[in-house]
Amino acid sequence: MAKIPQDIIERVRDTADIVDVVSQFVDLKQRGPNYFGLCPFHSEKTPSFSVAPAKQIYYCFGCHSGGNVFSFMMDYQKIPFPDAVQVLAERYNIPIKIEKGEGTSELFTSLYQLHEIAVKLYQKNLFSEDGQKALEYLKARNLKEDIIKQFKIGLAFNAWDQLVKQCKNKGFTQTQIIKSGLFTRSDKGIFDRFRSRIMFPIFHPSGKPIAFGGRIHNSDDPAKYLNSPETPLYKKSNVFYGLQATRDSIRKEGFVILVEGYMDFLKLYQASIHPVVSVSGTAFTLKHASSLSRITQKVILLYDGDEAGGTATERAGWVLLRSGLIPSVVRPPKGTDPDDWVSNVGSKAVMSTIKEPLDYIDFHIDFHQGADLSGPERQKYIISLAGEIKNIDDGVIRNDLIKAISEKLNVNEKDLIRIVNTQRVNPEYKANTNTDLDERIIFNNQVEKAQIELLKLLANNNNEIRHYVLEHVTIGLFKAPLLKKLADILFDKNLNVESSAIIEYFQDKNERDSVAQILFAEDENISFEEIVSDCLKILKSEPLKEKIYSLRGQIREKESKGENILEELSAITKLREELNGL
């Protein structure tokens, strides 16, 4: 596939003034240094959409969409990046020469190759002498060896550079290695992302590996699962685990069973229940629903049998209805998941239940005990249902839901229609449906906020500020995946730190929106030295506070057993002294 040369992209970006471009579609009015207008990506009456000409980026404080001039055209006209570049190039009379190169087919080919190397290495590890414990664990979970091999499950050893060594001297560029998502980078070099984990490869429907889910094994890492970050190959909001093996069965059967976990999928598939897929390390999204709609219209939700599973089922059901699909529900016994269920009762019993799923509204009423509610609680429940119905565009589905709810809850149908019509449309559902806004990346805790403040300074065009931060801050302080990714970019001393250029490193819309929010923020009227000092204090103190909190929990547990707590008290004293010294 051909690509647009980078110098042309930069020329178009530098030439196409964002205020000029956005003004073609949005009525903008200047307020201070920025421009404001009604957001084109969601319904609103008060302008929350802002354009910053100094930074050449935009951000909506209502729906949280953000980006540069290219992403605006992509989202507004629903076109891919190359088309956005070409549209703007034509507008500003910039000739485009198309060339072959890294970034399109060549990049994709290299990323597939890197994942193939990883799959083979992890498989070899699992079936080696050092992988026996992991293999025994999988077999103890009642997974047969042929299923393990079919889905190419493997093992990442507890090593920092096993995969790195495999990929060295094979012609891959640093860009390709970093963009694969298989590695992490620090100031000390490039290292394997996955260590001490059972590896579940995630495949494109074509059968090519594009990502991994890694379950912790023989390690005290608190993160049970670690998933690949989003890459040019892998967009988690519309990728399913197992679809490459089950797509034909789904089409043949006329329905799909949707589960949450890798093991749930594997156990059902092993039990010859084949029209099944699993979401890939994320909540079910509108993009997921859109992908399924190309294969089938009927979706059976089979999530865990606990409260969290019920809540996830409820949410997924509304997403499916908003997408014009027909959801139904099967729930495993309370306290079990599909994996346990099929192991306990066998495939025939599970399949028998699947063939007679519960209507989604019946599930919803049962889950909330809606039929037993009375007074204000009943009214509140009916209004909540009406609010969800309001967000569904398909008139047939809306009418069917109103009729079903009216009958099941003994509500006058005309009264229910009136209640629905009085509800406000949730802008999250009416904004650009190419993204699921429930997946927006939010940073709330003090540590992440401190990291963001440092990143804002690093994105500053003032070299004095950038150099000061680089001298006092290390890249290892950034832990959240998106913040780490942004830090990796900003720590490059040769980087063009223009906000509009930084945006282009983030192809996923949710990431792009969050980065735009960080870059859009106004500079604080405070010395950058003070900001760095305050942020470093937070970043150093919070881990100490967490250790103290953990020790307090240990003390309570020991006290309840009548055990000696002197060691823990001593450790807390030392940690407090360390805190006071910051």
C-alpha positions in Angstrom: 0.0 0.0 0.0 1.3 3.5 -0.9 1.7 6.2 1.7 2.0 10.0 1.7 5.5 11.2 2.4 6.0 12.6 5.9 7.4 15.9 4.6 4.1 16.4 2.7 2.0 15.6 5.8 4.0 18.1 7.8 3.6 20.7 5.0 -0.2 20.2 5.0 -0.4 20.4 8.7 1.7 23.6 8.9 -0.3 25.2 6.1 -3.9 24.2 7.0 -4.8 26.6 9.8 -7.1 24.8 12.2 -9.3 27.9 12.7 -9.8 28.3 9.0 -10.6 24.6 8.5 -13.0 24.2 11.4 -14.8 27.5 10.5 -16.0 25.8 7.3 -18.2 23.6 9.5 -18.6 25.3 12.8 -19.6 28.9 13.6 -16.6 30.0 15.8 -16.4 33.1 18.0 -13.2 34.3 19.6 -13.0 34.4 23.4 -9.6 35.4 24.6 -6.8 33.5 22.8 -9.1 30.6 21.7 -12.3 30.2 19.6 -15.5 28.6 20.7 -18.5 27.1 19.0 -21.2 24.4 19.2 -19.6 21.0 19.0 -20.1 19.2 15.7 -19.7 15.8 17.4 -22.5 15.9 20.0 -25.8 17.8 20.6 -25.4 20.8 22.8 -27.0 24.3 23.3 -24.0 26.0 25.1 -20.7 26.1 23.2 -18.1 23.7 24.7 -16.0 23.1 21.6 -12.8 25.1 21.6 -10.0 25.7 19.1 -6.6 26.8 20.1 -4.8 28.5 17.2 -1.5 28.8 19.1 -1.4 25.0 19.5 -3.3 24.2 16.3 -5.5 21.7 18.2 -9.2 21.5 19.3 -10.9 20.0 22.3 -14.6 19.7 23.3 -15.2 20.0 27.0 -18.6 18.3 26.6 -18.0 15.1 24.7 -14.1 15.2 25.1 -13.3 14.8 21.4 -10.0 16.4 20.5 -7.1 16.4 18.0 -5.5 18.4 15.2 -6.6 19.5 11.8 -6.3 16.0 10.3 -8.3 14.3 13.1 -11.0 16.9 12.8 -11.5 16.1 9.1 -11.3 12.3 9.9 -14.0 12.5 12.6 -16.2 15.1 10.9 -16.3 13.6 7.4 -15.7 10.0 8.7 -12.7 9.4 6.4 -9.3 7.7 7.1 -6.1 9.7 7.7 -4.7 9.6 4.1 -8.0 10.9 2.8 -8.0 13.7 5.3 -4.5 14.7 4.2 -5.5 14.7 0.6 -8.7 16.7 1.2 -6.7 19.4 3.0 -3.8 19.3 0.5 -6.3 20.0 -2.4 -7.8 22.9 -0.4 -4.4 24.5 0.0 -3.1 23.6 -3.4 -0.3 21.4 -2.1 0.7 18.7 -4.6 0.9 15.1 -3.2 3.3 12.5 -4.4 2.5 9.0 -3.2 5.3 6.7 -2.3 5.8 3.3 -0.8 7.3 3.1 2.7 7.0 2.3 6.3 3.7 3.3 7.8 1.4 1.4 5.6 1.7 -2.1 4.1 5.4 -2.4 5.0 4.7 -1.4 8.6 1.8 -3.8 8.9 3.8 -6.7 7.4 6.6 -6.1 9.9 4.2 -6.0 12.8 2.6 -9.2 11.8 6.1 -10.8 11.5 7.0 -9.6 15.0 3.9 -11.1 16.4 4.5 -14.4 14.6 8.0 -14.6 16.2 6.4 -13.9 19.6 3.7 -16.6 19.1 6.3 -19.2 18.2 8.7 -18.3 21.0 5.9 -18.4 23.7 4.6 -21.7 22.3 8.1 -23.2 22.5 8.5 -21.9 26.0 5.2 -23.5 27.2 6.2 -26.9 25.9 9.7 -26.8 27.2 11.0 -28.2 30.4 10.8 -24.8 32.1 7.2 -24.4 31.0 5.8 -27.6 32.5 4.2 -25.9 35.5 2.3 -23.5 33.3 1.2 -26.3 31.0 0.1 -28.3 34.0 -1.9 -25.3 35.2 -3.7 -25.1 31.9 -4.5 -28.8 31.9 -5.7 -28.5 35.5 -8.1 -25.9 34.2 -9.4 -28.8 31.9 -7.9 -27.4 28.7 -6.9 -30.2 26.3 -3.5 -30.1 24.6 -5.1 -29.9 21.1 -7.0 -26.8 22.1 -3.9 -25.2 23.6 -2.0 -25.9 20.3 -4.9 -24.8 18.1 -5.1 -21.4 19.8 -1.4 -21.2 20.1 -1.4 -20.5 23.8 2.2 -19.9 25.1 4.3 -18.7 28.0 6.4 -15.6 28.5 9.3 -16.5 30.8 10.4 -14.3 33.6 13.0 -12.6 31.4 13.5 -9.0 30.4 14.9 -9.6 26.9 14.0 -13.0 25.6 11.8 -11.7 22.8 14.1 -8.8 22.2 17.0 -11.2 21.5 14.7 -13.1 19.1 13.9 -10.0 17.1 17.4 -8.5 17.0 19.4 -8.7 13.7 16.3 -9.5 11.7 16.0 -6.1 9.9 13.3 -4.6 12.1 13.5 -0.8 12.6 13.2 0.7 16.0 9.9 2.3 14.9 8.5 -1.1 14.0 9.6 -2.6 17.3 8.1 0.2 19.4 4.8 0.2 17.4 4.4 -3.5 17.8 3.3 -3.1 21.4 5.4 -6.2 22.4 8.1 -4.2 24.1 8.5 -1.3 26.6 11.1 1.4 26.4 12.9 3.1 29.2 16.0 5.2 29.5 17.9 1.9 29.9 16.8 0.4 26.6 14.0 -1.8 25.1 12.6 -4.7 27.1 9.9 -7.4 26.7 6.5 -6.2 27.8 5.2 -9.6 28.9 7.1 -11.6 31.6 5.9 -14.5 33.8 2.6 -14.8 31.9 0.6 -17.4 30.1 0.0 -15.9 26.7 -3.2 -15.9 24.8 -2.6 -14.7 21.2 -5.3 -12.5 19.7 -5.8 -13.0 16.0 -7.2 -10.9 13.2 -10.2 -12.7 11.5 -7.8 -13.6 8.7 -5.8 -15.7 11.2 -2.8 -13.4 11.7 -1.7 -12.6 15.3 -2.2 -9.0 16.2 -2.0 -8.8 20.0 -1.8 -10.8 23.3 -3.5 -11.2 26.5 -1.2 -12.3 29.3 -2.3 -14.0 32.5 0.0 -13.8 35.5 1.8 -17.1 36.3 4.4 -17.8 39.0 4.7 -14.1 39.9 3.4 -11.7 42.6 2.5 -9.0 40.0 -0.9 -7.6 41.2 -2.1 -7.2 37.6 -3.8 -10.6 36.9 -4.1 -9.8 33.2 -1.9 -7.6 31.0 -3.1 -6.9 27.5 -1.3 -5.5 24.5 -1.7 -1.7 24.1 -3.4 -0.4 21.0 -1.3 -0.5 17.9 -1.8 0.0 14.1 -2.8 -3.7 14.1 -4.9 -3.9 17.3 -7.9 -1.7 18.2 -9.4 -3.3 21.2 -12.8 -1.7 20.9 -13.7 -3.7 17.9 -11.6 -6.9 18.2 -12.8 -10.2 19.5 -10.9 -13.1 20.8 -11.5 -16.3 18.9 -13.4 -14.9 15.9 -10.9 -16.3 13.4 -12.0 -19.8 14.5 -15.7 -19.3 15.0 -16.9 -16.8 12.3 -18.3 -19.6 10.0 -20.1 -21.3 12.9 -21.7 -18.0 13.9 -23.0 -17.4 10.4 -24.2 -21.0 10.1 -26.0 -21.0 13.5 -27.5 -17.5 13.1 -26.4 -16.3 16.5 -23.3 -15.6 18.5 -22.6 -16.3 22.2 -20.6 -13.4 23.8 -18.4 -14.1 26.8 -15.9 -12.0 28.7 -12.8 -14.1 29.2 -10.3 -16.1 27.3 -10.9 -19.2 29.4 -14.6 -18.9 29.0 -14.2 -18.9 25.2 -11.8 -21.8 25.2 -13.9 -24.0 27.4 -17.0 -23.4 25.4 -15.2 -24.0 22.1 -13.6 -27.2 23.5 -17.1 -28.4 24.5 -18.1 -28.1 20.8 -20.1 -24.9 21.4 -18.5 -23.0 18.5 -20.6 -19.9 17.7 -18.8 -17.9 20.4 -16.5 -15.0 20.8 -14.9 -13.1 23.7 -14.4 -9.4 24.1 -10.7 -8.6 24.2 -9.7 -7.1 27.6 -12.3 -4.3 27.5 -16.0 -3.5 27.9 -18.4 -4.2 25.0 -18.5 -1.2 22.7 -20.6 0.2 19.8 -17.7 -0.8 17.6 -17.9 -4.4 18.8 -21.6 -4.3 18.1 -21.0 -2.9 14.6 -18.5 -5.7 13.9 -21.0 -8.4 15.0 -23.8 -6.9 12.9 -21.9 -7.9 9.8 -22.1 -11.5 10.8 -25.4 -11.9 12.7 -28.2 -10.0 14.3 -28.7 -12.2 17.4 -26.4 -12.0 20.3 -26.6 -14.2 23.4 -24.9 -12.6 26.4 -23.2 -15.2 28.6 -21.2 -13.4 31.3 -20.2 -14.3 34.9 -23.0 -15.3 37.3 -22.1 -12.6 39.9 -23.3 -9.0 40.4 -20.5 -7.6 38.2 -21.4 -10.0 35.5 -25.0 -8.9 35.7 -24.1 -5.3 35.4 -21.8 -5.9 32.4 -24.7 -7.9 30.8 -27.1 -5.0 31.3 -24.7 -2.5 29.8 -23.8 -4.7 26.8 -27.5 -5.3 26.1 -28.3 -1.6 25.8 -25.2 -1.2 23.5 -26.6 -4.0 21.3 -30.1 -2.5 21.2 -28.7 0.9 20.2 -26.9 -0.8 17.4 -30.0 -2.5 16.1 -29.1 -6.0 17.3 -31.2 -8.5 19.2 -29.8 -9.4 22.6 -30.8 -12.2 24.9 -29.2 -13.6 28.0 -28.0 -16.8 29.6 -26.7 -16.7 33.1 -24.6 -19.4 34.7 -25.4 -20.4 38.3 -24.7 -17.7 40.8 -21.1 -17.4 41.8 -19.8 -19.3 38.7 -18.5 -18.2 35.3 -19.0 -19.9 31.9 -15.7 -21.7 32.3 -16.8 -23.3 35.6 -20.3 -24.0 34.4 -19.3 -26.0 31.4 -16.8 -28.0 33.5 -19.4 -28.7 36.1 -22.4 -29.7 34.0 -21.1 -30.6 30.6 -21.7 -29.2 27.1 -25.2 -30.7 26.6 -26.7 -29.0 29.6 -25.1 -25.7 28.8 -26.2 -25.9 25.1 -29.7 -26.8 26.2 -29.9 -23.6 28.2 -28.3 -21.5 25.4 -31.0 -22.7 23.0 -33.7 -21.1 25.3 -32.1 -17.8 26.3 -33.9 -15.2 28.4 -35.3 -12.2 26.7 -33.2 -9.1 27.5 -36.0 -7.2 29.1 -37.0 -10.2 31.2 -33.4 -10.4 32.4 -33.3 -6.7 33.1 -36.5 -6.8 35.2 -35.3 -9.9 37.1 -31.8 -8.5 37.7 -33.3 -5.3 39.2 -36.3 -7.1 40.8 -38.4 -4.6 38.9 -41.6 -6.5 39.2 -41.4 -6.3 43.0 -40.7 -2.6 43.2 -43.3 -0.1 44.4 -43.7 3.6 45.1 -40.8 5.9 44.3 -38.4 3.0 43.6 -40.8 1.6 40.9 -41.1 5.1 39.4 -37.3 5.6 39.4 -36.8 2.2 37.7 -39.4 2.9 34.9 -37.8 6.3 34.3 -34.3 4.7 34.0 -35.7 2.2 31.4 -37.3 5.1 29.5 -34.0 7.0 29.5 -32.3 4.0 27.8 -35.1 3.6 25.3 -34.8 7.3 24.4 -31.2 6.7 23.2 -32.3 4.0 20.7 -32.7 5.4 17.2 -34.5 2.4 15.6 -38.2 3.1 15.9 -39.2 -0.6 15.6 -36.9 -1.6 18.5 -38.1 1.3 20.6 -41.8 0.4 20.1 -41.1 -3.3 20.8 -39.3 -2.4 24.0 -42.1 0.0 25.1 -44.7 -2.7 24.4 -42.8 -5.4 26.3 -42.1 -3.2 29.3 -45.7 -2.0 29.4 -46.9 -5.6 29.6 -44.3 -7.0 32.0 -44.5 -4.1 34.5 -48.2 -3.4 34.0 -47.6 0.2 32.8 -50.0 2.0 30.5 -48.3 2.0 27.1 -49.3 5.6 26.4 -48.0 6.8 29.7 -44.7 5.0 29.0 -44.4 6.6 25.6 -45.0 10.0 27.3 -42.2 9.3 29.8 -39.8 8.2 27.1 -40.5 11.4 25.1 -39.8 13.6 28.1 -36.3 12.0 28.7 -33.2 13.8 27.5 -31.0 12.1 24.9 -27.7 11.1 26.4 -25.1 13.0 24.3 -22.6 10.1 24.8 -24.9 8.0 22.7 -25.5 10.6 20.0 -22.0 11.8 19.6 -19.7 10.2 17.0 -20.7 6.6 17.1 -17.4 5.5 15.7 -16.2 5.5 19.2 -17.6 4.3 22.5 -17.3 7.2 24.8 -17.6 5.0 27.9 -14.0 4.0 27.1 -12.7 7.5 27.4 -9.4 7.4 29.4 -9.8 9.3 32.6 -7.0 10.1 35.1 -8.3 10.9 38.5 -5.7 10.1 41.1 -3.0 12.4 42.4 -0.1 10.4 40.9 -1.6 10.5 37.4 -2.4 14.2 37.7 1.2 14.9 38.8 2.5 12.9 35.8 0.2 14.9 33.5 1.5 18.2 34.8 5.1 17.1 34.0 4.0 16.0 30.5 2.5 19.4 29.9 5.8 21.0 30.7 7.6 18.6 28.4 5.2 19.5 25.6 6.2 23.2 26.1 8.0 24.8 23.2 10.2 26.7 25.7 13.6 24.8 25.6 14.6 26.0 29.0 11.5 24.4 30.5 12.0 21.1 28.6 15.6 20.8 29.5 14.9 21.5 33.2 12.2 18.7 33.2 14.5 16.3 31.4 17.3 16.9 33.9 15.1 16.3 37.0 12.5 13.7 35.8 13.1 10.1 34.7 10.8 8.2 32.2 10.3 5.4 34.7 8.0 7.7 36.8 5.3 7.3 34.2 3.2 4.1 34.7 -0.2 4.5 33.2 0.0 3.1 29.6 -1.2 6.2 27.8 1.0 8.5 29.9 4.0 6.2 29.4 3.4 6.3 25.6 3.2 10.1 25.7 6.3 10.2 27.8 8.2 8.0 25.4 7.5 10.5 22.7 8.2 13.7 24.7 11.5 12.4 26.2 12.9 12.3 22.7 15.2 15.4 22.7 15.0 15.7 18.9 11.2 15.7 18.8 9.1 18.4 17.2 7.0 19.3 20.3 4.3 21.1 18.4 1.0 19.9 19.9 -0.6 19.3 16.5 2.4 17.0 15.5 2.3 15.1 18.8 -1.4 14.3 18.2 -0.5 12.2 15.2 1.4 9.6 17.2 -2.0 8.5 18.6 -4.2 6.7 16.1 -6.8 5.4 18.5 -9.5 8.0 19.0 -9.8 7.5 22.8 -6.1 8.0 23.2 -6.1 11.0 20.9 -8.9 12.7 22.8 -7.1 12.2 26.1 -3.8 13.5 24.7 -5.6 16.5 23.2 -7.1 17.3 26.6 -3.6 17.2 28.2 -2.1 19.4 25.5 -5.0 21.8 25.4 -4.8 22.8 29.0 -3.7 26.3 29.7 -0.3 26.9 31.3 -0.4 27.6 35.0 0.8 31.0 36.3 3.4 29.4 38.4 7.1 28.7 38.1 8.0 25.5 36.2 10.6 24.7 38.9 7.9 24.8 41.5 5.6 22.5 39.4 8.4 20.0 39.0 9.2 20.0 42.7 5.6 19.6 43.8 4.9 16.8 41.2 8.1 14.9 42.2 7.1 15.1 45.8 3.7 13.5 45.0 5.2 10.8 42.9 7.7 9.9 45.6 5.2 10.1 48.5 2.3 8.2 47.1 4.0 4.8 46.9 5.2 5.3 50.5 1.6 6.1 51.6 0.4 2.9 49.8 3.0 0.8 51.7 1.8 2.4 55.0 -1.8 1.6 54.1 -0.9 -2.0 53.3 1.1 -2.4 56.5 -1.9 -1.1 58.5 -4.0 -3.8 56.9 -1.4 -6.4 58.0 -1.5 -5.0 61.5 -5.3 -5.3 61.7 -5.1 -8.9 60.5 -2.3 -9.9 63.0 -4.1 -8.2 65.9 -7.2 -10.2 65.2 -5.1 -13.4 65.5 -3.2 -12.1 68.6 0.1 -12.1 66.7 3.2 -9.8 67.2 3.0 -6.5 65.2 6.3 -4.9 66.2 7.9 -5.5 62.8 5.0 -3.8 60.9 5.0 -0.8 63.4 8.8 -0.4 62.9 8.4 -0.4 59.1 5.6 2.2 59.3 7.8 4.4 61.5 10.6 4.3 58.9 8.2 5.0 56.1 6.8 8.0 57.9 10.4 9.3 58.5 11.0 8.9 54.8 7.8 10.8 54.0 8.7 13.6 56.3 12.1 13.9 54.6 10.6 14.6 51.2 
